[in-house]
Amino acid sequence: MEPSARRVAYHYLRTASVLQLADDAKTQLDAVGAWVADLRSQAALMERLIAKGEARRLGRTGAIRIKSVNYDGNRIMAKVQGTTDDYTTWITLKPRPGHHCTCPDWQRNGKNVGPCKHVLKLGEYWRDERLGPALSALDDSLVSILERSEI
């Protein structure tokens, strides 16, 4: 698993040491289940966001590069290298889903037309590079909990 995916998984597993000390397997399973539900909710949000993108925008995301990503549990924020400049782009997950970019296209059309290609690229990146590996890590943790429990 790449380091960035580990950071996302860590966000959800940061209480794993407490869970491992707990004798109550149900508590462990409930916690992992909540994390999995949150990640799946994020994945569904990314799918809806990407589906809003126009075909012309989705086809133009190939040259865009994600330079740095920060995640605080509520918002995914990134520096995105576009074709002409670098932009600050974010996708808000909680409490109210939304997105924003500092590019001219989003400033002109983002609220009316939908996500710009930079937001779409960040959504694709988050879904493919972070959520998938994080769900896999949580699945591994769930298997580990089940192997240690008497359920």
Beta strands, then each sheet from edge to edge (+ up, - down):
strand 1: 65-71
strand 2: 75-81
strand 3: 86-92
strand 4: 98-101
sheet 1: 1+ 2- 3+ 4-
end
